Amino acid sequence: MTPSEGRLIRTRLAVLAAVLITLWSYGAYVAGQDAADLLRVRALADTLGQPIDRLILSLQSERRVTAETIAGAGSTAAPLVGAREITDRAAAEVRGFTEGFDLRLLSAGEVRDRAGELVRRLDGLGTIRSQVDTGRIDQAEAVGGYDQVIDVAFRVYGPEWGAYESTLAADTRAVIALARARELLAREDTLVSAALTGGRLGVDERRRLTELVSNQRYARTDAVAGLPVDGRGEHQRLATGPEFAGLLALEDRLLRTDTANAPTGITMPAWRAAADAALGALQTLVTTTARSSVERAAPGAAVIVARTGTVVGLGLIVVLVLLLSWAGTVRRLTDELTRRDVDSPAPGPDATAAPDDAHQELFLRLTRRNQVLLRDQLSLLDGMQRRERSAEETGELFQLDHLTTRIRRNVEKLIALTGATPARRWRRPVPLLDVARGAVAEVPDYHRVLIAPHWPWSLAGPAVTDVIHLLAELIENALAFSPAETTVRVTGEHRPQGCAVVVVDDGPGLDASALAEANHLLGNPPPDGPPTGLAGFYTVAVLAERCGAHVSLRPSRRGGTAAIVLLPDRLVTMTDTGRGPSAAPVGDTFPQARNGADLPDPSGEGELPMRVRPIGPTGPEHRSTGVDTVELPVARATRRHQ
């Protein structure tokens, strides 16, 4: 084995080790996060969920009795004193949660903050009570104060109560929605009870009652639609049974326009019986549905715990065994090469360890980029799993996909630089426009890149991966060395023996000596690794040499730099008879782009799907150009090809 072969094997083993550790770290994080989320949900249900339920029920009861007391113009009666005592006991449980500490809830900081806000609102409840006792507050203001406290109590429930996007999380959201629908019925009960006590249902109260009846019926129907099958069936039985029959009949009588100001013919005992039956039936449905959802999720929780142990424990053992095995292989290779060096003549004065150092520097830099990108990816995942589904998550999914794409680019570059071939490849030609868009999807600040829409060429399948990464290097370099408010333009041009992809920026450009040095490197990549500070151009040169392209740089008309990637006719074929933007100087004019649409799948085992959005303002000089800009890959579809 020659020294160069030994270095190549060591490099490949280092790449494989980095990829393996990255994959295991990601898998262990996701599996461990699922288990931690389940532990958090169970702890929240035990330590806070039940106290919050009891607090809400007690506040609803105290609110009703308070409204009845004010409407009857009476002094604080025994029922109100008793209701307040029950509320205070429930509030003490919530205060205990905010003052305690549970290791299972380390990831539930936002829940603790919301519970703290609820405690502060409960502390202000004493002011409302004293004003009620002294007659310094009217019914509407007092009821509104209780409504606000109950709203804050419901806000304690949040995305942290769902372990991840699963059946349990969906059931939890439906149960909370049903509890909120019950709160609307409790508000209706408060209004009617006060009206019956005072013997008057005024115009404003009737309007409010109409809104409450309509809203609680709609909210209940909407919440039930999200319940599991058994929950929906139980609600259907309740809605058509005696539990709701009395309530519906009394509501219809109250909403009749001929009842004037007095709720004629409706007595407090009749209303109390109907309202208590409906409220009790809904509370029972909330409780039983929540319990059955947890029971159904138990087997899945056991699977998650087992999977976590397998990934974290056995996975770590496998990784350590492989790393130790590879370390032994590297040690044997090193010993063999050392013995050969001892037996061989001393190296001449020009011999140096620079090639190895240059390669190691490049691989280290790319590996560190992977680590940073992976950290950002995991941060996004963590935030997504702790929020309910929302429009914001859609944008973060795009960001997550973008980070993954950039990680893949770095890994495939490492493989290519070792002389190996990445697994992602194509057999059939791929539209060159799709290749350009795929390259843009691999760079940061992709929204600053403008792509001319007319590309009448297809690229040979075997060259697709190398050309994507080659263009991505040039585009990222153009973005990095041009002002943030400017754009980078990418277009295709006809050439006598093929075509050219041109990447133009509005940066400061290169002086003559730097331009000559870069062009020499692009045409003659040194076999001993990249020169200092030119790793990006070295990567471009290696990729171009692999696929048969030729890359050169020249000044652009605006003072920046234009990178020209010549693709010979053996790599590209014409796909239509239309003419592209061949004669126009790059960056001066771009044809009108198509509206946003999903791109077709690639012709091969790899993937190039991405979504192109309609154009908005991008940069000061191209606000009305109409060229395509690229969003992120949104699918991972592949096709089989003969």
N, C-alpha and C positions, 0 to 999 in steps of 0.2 A: 504494500500500500504506500502510495506517495504521500508526501506532506500535504499537498493540495487536496487529495482525496480525504485525508483524515480531517482537515479543516472543514470540508464540505459536510462530512457526516456529523461532526460536532455541531455545526451550524444548524443542520436540519433537526437534530435532537433538541437543541435549545428552542427552536421554533415550536416543535411539537410539545415540549414541556410548557412553554408559555401559553399555548392554546389550551392544553389540557387543564392547567391550573385556572385559567380564566373561565372555562366552561364549568368546572367543578364549583368554583366560587359563586358563579351566577346561580347554578342549580341549588347549591346549599342555601344561598340567600333566599331564593324564592320559596323553597320548601320550609325553611325555618320561619320565614315571614308568615306563611299560612298557619303553621302551628302556633306562633305567637299571637296571631290575630284571633284564633279560636280560643286561646287562653284568655285573651282580653275580653272577648264577648261574654264568655261564661262569668268572668269576674264582674263585669259591669252589670250583668243581669242579677247577680247575687247581692252586690253591695250597693247598687244605685237604682236599678230598674224597679224593683219592688217598692222601695221607699218613694220613688217618684210617682208610681201608680197610686199609692195610698194618699200621697199629698194632693194630687190632682182631684181625687174623689172627695177628699175632705174640704178642699177649697171650693169645689162646686156646691157642696152642701151648705157651707157657711155663706157663700154668696147668695143662695136662694133665701136662706133664713134672714139674712141681713136685709134683702129687698123687701121681704114680707114685713119685717119690723118697721122699716121706714114707711112703707105704704099704709100700714095700720096706725101710724103715728103713736106707737106705744113705746114704752121704755124697754130697756134691754131685758129680755125674758130668758127663762131657763133654757129653752131650746137653743138660743143664740150662744149663751155661755157654754153649753155643752158642745156645740159645733166648733167653737173657737178652741176648746181644749183638745179636741180630736185633731184639729189642724196643727196645733202647737206640737203635739206628740209626733206627727208625721214630719214636721219641719225639723225637729231635733234629729231625726234619722239622717236627713239630707245634710245637716250641718256636721254630723259625725263623719260623713264621707269626705267632706272638704277638709276636715281637720286631720284625717287619718292618712296612712300611707300603705299602699299595696304594691309589691313588686310586679304583680301581674298587670298593673295598669301604667307601667312606665311609658307605653306608647299611646296613652289616652290623655295626654296633657290638655287638649282642647276640650274634652268632656269635663275635666276638672275645672277649667276656666268658666265654662257655661254653668256648671253647678254653683260655682262661686258667685256668679251674677244672680242666680236664682236666690241664693241666701241673702244677698244684699236687698233684693226686692222683698223678701219675706220680712226682713228687719223693718222695712217701711210700712208693713201691714198694720203695725200698731197705730200709726197716725190715722189711717182710715177708720180703724175701730173706735178710737177716741172721738173722732168727728161724728161718727154714727151715734155714739152714746150721748153726745151733747147736742145733737140735732143741727150741727153746722155743715152738713153735707146732704145733697139731694140724692135721690135714688139712682139717677142715671150716672152721676159721678162716682158713687160708691161701687156700683156694678162694673163700671169701666175700670176702676182700680183693680178689682178682682180679676177681670178679664185679662188685664196686662200681666199679672203675676202668673196666671195659668198659661198664657202664651209663652212666657219665659220658661216655664217648667217643661212644656212640650219641646222647646228648642234644645233642651239638654240631650234629647234623642238626636243622633246625627249619624254620619256614615261610619263612625267607629263601632256602631252596634251591629254592623254586618261584617262578617269575617272577610269576605271577598265577594266578587260578583258570582253568587251561587244561589241555589234555591232558598237557602236559609236567609240570605240577605234580601231576596225579593219578598219572602214571606214576612220578614221583619218590617219592611217598608209598608206592606199592605196592612199589617196589624196596627202600626202607628197611625196610618191614615184612617182606619176604622175607629180608633180611639179619639181622633180629632173630630170625626163625624159625631161621635157620642157627645163631645163637648158642645157642639152646635145644638144638639137636642137639650143638653143641660142648660144652655143659655135661653132656649125657648121656654123651658120649664121655669126658669127664674122670672122671665117676663110675665108669663101667664099667672104664676102663683101670686106675684105682686099685684097684678090687675084684679084677681079674684079677691085678694085681701082688701084692697082699696075700693072694690066695687066699681071700677072704671077702666075702660080700655079706650084711650084717646086715639086721635088720628095718627100721631107720631108712633104710639105703641103698636097700633094696627099695622102701619107700614113696616115697622121693624119686625113684627111677628111674621108678616108675609115673606120678608127676606129670609128670616131664620128657617121657616118651614121649607121654603124652596131650596135653600143652600144645604140644609142637613139631609134632605132626601137625595139631592144630587151627590153630595159628598159620600153618603153611605153607599149609594149604588156604585160610584166610581171605586171606592175602597174595596167593596166586595168582589169586584171584577179581578182584583189582584190576589185574592185569597186562594189557597189550595182548594181542590175539589170538595173535600169534606166541609171546609169552612163555607163555601158558596152554598152547598146544600143545606147546611144548618141555618144560614141566614134566610134562605128561601122559605124554610119551614116557619121561622119566626115571623117573617113579613106577612105571611098568609094565615098565621095562627092568632090565637087570642091575645098574645103578648102585645101585638101592635094594632089589633082591631079596634080596641077602645080608644087608643091615642089618635088613630086616623079619623075616627068619627068625630071626636071632639075638635080636632084641628079644622076639619071641614066646617063645623058649626061656627067656630071662632072667626074664620075667614069670610063668612057670609057678610055681605054688605048691609043686610037689614038688621044687624044686631045693635046698631046705634052705638052708644058709648058704653053700655053695660053688657057684660058677658052673660046675657039672660039665659036662664035654664041650665047653667053649668055650675056645679057646686065644687067647692074645694075638695071634699072627699073623693068625688068622682074623678076630678083631674089628678089628684094625688095618686089614686090607684092606677090610672092609665099610664101616667108618666113614670111612676116607679117600676111598673111592669116592663115597659119598653127599655128604660135605662138599665135595669137589672139584667134583662135578656142580652142587651148589647155588651155589657161588661163581662157577662159569662162567656159570650162568643169571643171577645178579645182574649180572655184568659185561656180558654181551652184551645183556641187556634195557636196561640203562642206556644203553649206546652206541646201540642202535637207537632209543630214545626221543629222544635228542638229535638223531639224524639226521633223524627224522621232523619234529622241531620246527624244523629249519633253515629251510625255506621260509617258515614263519610268522614266524620272527625277521626274515627279510629284509623281509617285508611290514610288520612293526612299525617297523623302521628307516626304511623309505620313508615310511610314514605319519607318523612323527615329523618327518621333514624337511619333508614337505608342510605339516603343521599349523603347526609352529613357524616355518618359513622363509617359505613362500608365504603362509600365513595372516597373518603379521606384515606382509608387503608389502601384502596386500589391506587390512588394517586401517589402515595408514599412509596408503595412497592415499585411502581413503574419508574418513579424518579430515582430511587436507589439503584434499580437495574440499569437505567440509562447512565447514572453517575459512574457505575462500575465499567460500563462500556467506554465512556469517555476517558476514564482513568487508564484503561488498558491501551486505548489508542494513543494517549499521551505518553505512556511508558514506552510503547513501541517506537513512536516517533523520536523520543528522547534518545533511545538506544541507537537509532539510525543516525541521529545527529552526532552522537559521540563517535561513531565509527566512520563518519564521512569527514572529508577535509574541512578545514575551518572556512567559514564564509568569507567572501571577498569584502573589500571595504565598502561596496555599494549595497551590501545586503542589509535589510532593515526589517523591523517588525511592524512597519507601518501598515501593510495590507491587512494583517489581522486586526490591528487597532482600528483601522477605518471601518472594516466590516462590523466589528463589535460596536463601534459608536453608532453606526446607522441602525443596527438591530435594537440597540438599547433605546434609541430615540423613538423608534416606531412602537416598541413595547410599552414605553411610558405613555405614548399617545393612547394606546389601547386602554391602559389603566385609567386615564382621565376620562375617556369616553365612557368606559364601563361604569365609573362612579356616577357620571351624569345620568346614565341610563337607569341605574338603580335608584337614584334620587327621584326620578320621574315616576318609576314604578311605585315607590313608597307613597308619594303624594296621590297618585291615582287610586291606590287601593284604600285610601282613607277618606275618599270623598264619594258622595252619591253620584250616580251617572248624571252628567250635565254636558252642556255645550263645550265647557272648558276642557273636559276630558278628551274631546275629539281632537282639539289642537295639540294636546300633550301626546296623544297616540301618534300623530304625525311626527312630533319631535322624537319620540321613542324609536320609531321606525328609521328616522334619519340617523340617529346615533348608531343603531345597529348596522345600517348600511356602511357608515364610515369605519366601524370596527372591522367589518368584513373586508373593506378595501385595504386596510393596513395588513391584515392577516394574509390576504392574497398577494400583496406586494412582497411580504417576507418570503412567501413560498416561491414567487417568481425570481427574486434576487438570489435564491439558493440554486437556481437552475431547474427547479421542478415546475410542474404544471398544475395550476389550481384545479380543483375538482369541478368548479362551475365552468361550463363550456357550451358552445353551440356547434351543431353540425351544419345547419342550413344558414343561408345569408340572413342578416338582420338589417332592417332599414337604418341607414346611417343617422337619420334624425333621432331614432330611438336610442342609438348608441350615445349621441351627444347629450340627450336628456339624462341617460343613465349616469354619465360622467358628472353632470351638474348635481344630480341627487347625492353624490358622494362628497360634496364639499360643504363647509360652513358658509353662511351668508349667501346661500343659493338664490335668495330673492333678488340679489343684485345682478344676476346673470340674465342676459337677453339672448335668445336663440332665434336665428332666422328660420322661418317656417318651411321654406321650400328646399328640400334635399332630395334630388332625384337619383339617389344611389342606395345600394345595399352593400353591406360589408360582409366579407367571407366569415362564416361562423367561427373557425378556429382563431381568428384574430380579434374577436369581439372583446374578450376579457382584457387583453393587453391594451387595446385602444381605449377602452373605457378608463382604465387606470392612468394611462398616459395622458389623456385629455384632462382627467381630474387633477393630476399634478400641475398641469399648465394653468388650468382655470383657478385652482387654489392659489398658485403663485401670483397670478394676476390680481386676484382679490386682495391678497396680503400686501402687495406693493402698490396699491392704488388707493386714493382717498375713499373713505367709507361712503361718501355721498355720490360717488360715481358708479358707473356700471361697467361690466365686462361683457363684450359682445362675442358671440360664437356663430360662425357662418361657414357654409361650404361653397367652394369655388371649383369650376371646371379647370382641368389641366389636360394638356395633350395626351399624357399617358396615365390618366386616372383622375383624381380629384385632390383637393386640399381642404383641410379643416383649419380655419384661422381663428385664433383667440387673441382679442385685442383689448388692452386696458388703457386707462388714462393716467397712469402713474408717471413718475419722473423720468422713466426710461433708463437705459444703460449708456455709459460712455463708450467710446470706440474700443478701448482695450478690454473692458468687461464684456462687451458684446462679442468680440472676437474670441475671448477665452471660453465664453459659454457655448458659442457655436462649435468650437473645436471639441469641447467635451461632448456635446450632443452628437457629433459625428464620429467620435472616437472614444467610447467609454473605456477608461483604463481597466485592465484586468485585475488590478490589485486594490480596487475599491474606490470610493468617491474622494475627490479632493476636499479639503477642509472648507466648509461653508457652502458646498455645491451639491449636497446630497439629493436635493430635489431634481436638479438637472441630470444627475447621474442616474437616478431612477428612470427618468424619461428616456435617456439614451439606451439603457438596458432593455426597457420594454419595447422601444422602437426597433432595436436590433433583433429582438425575438420575433416580432411580427412582420418585419420587412418594411416598416415605414421609415421616413426620413424627416427629422425635425430641425428647424432652423429658426433663428430670431432675427427680426429687423425692426428699425424704428417705425412707429406708426405716424400717421399724418398729424395727430394731435399731440405728439410729443411723448406718448407712452411707448409700449412695446407690443409688437405683433408676433405671435408664435405661429408658424406655419407647419402643419403636419401633412406631408405629402404621402398619399396612399396610392400605390401603383395599381394599374388596371388589373393585375392578378388578384388584388384584394377587393376591388370594388366593381360593381356592375350597375349599369343604368337601369332604373326601374320604371321610368316614364319618358316621354318625349319633350316634356317641359324644360325650359331653361332656368337654371338657378341664378343667383345673384353673382354672376361671374365677372361682369365688367365693372361693377360699381366698387369704389374703394370701400374697404371694410370699415363699418362704423358710421359711414355717411348716410346710407339709405338702407332700409330693411323693408321687404314686402309686407303686405298686410297679413296678419296671422289669422288662423282659424280660431273659432271660439273654443272654450274649454271642453275637453272630451277625454274619455278613458282611452289610453293607447292599447293596441293589440298586444297579445302575449308574444314573447320572443320565439324565434324558430330554433329551439334547442333545449338542452337540459337546464340552462340557467334561467334567469328571470330579469326582465327589464320593465315591468309594469310600473307606471306612474301616472299621476293625474296632472293634466295641464289646466291651469285656471285662466279665465279671461283676464286680460291685461289691465292692470291698474298703474298708477304712477310709479315709476322706477327710475330714480336718478333725474337730475335736472335737465339733461340734454335729450332724454328719450321719453318724455311724458306722453307723447302721442304717436309713437312709432308703431304700435300694434303688434310687436313681436311677442313670441311665446316666452313666458317665464315658467319655471318649473316648480311644482310642489313636490311633496315627498312620495316615495313608493307607498302604495296603499294596499297592495296585494302580494301574495307570494304564490302565484300560479305557475305551473309548468305544464308542458305538453309533451306527449310522446311523439317521436319522429322516427321515420324509417331510416 
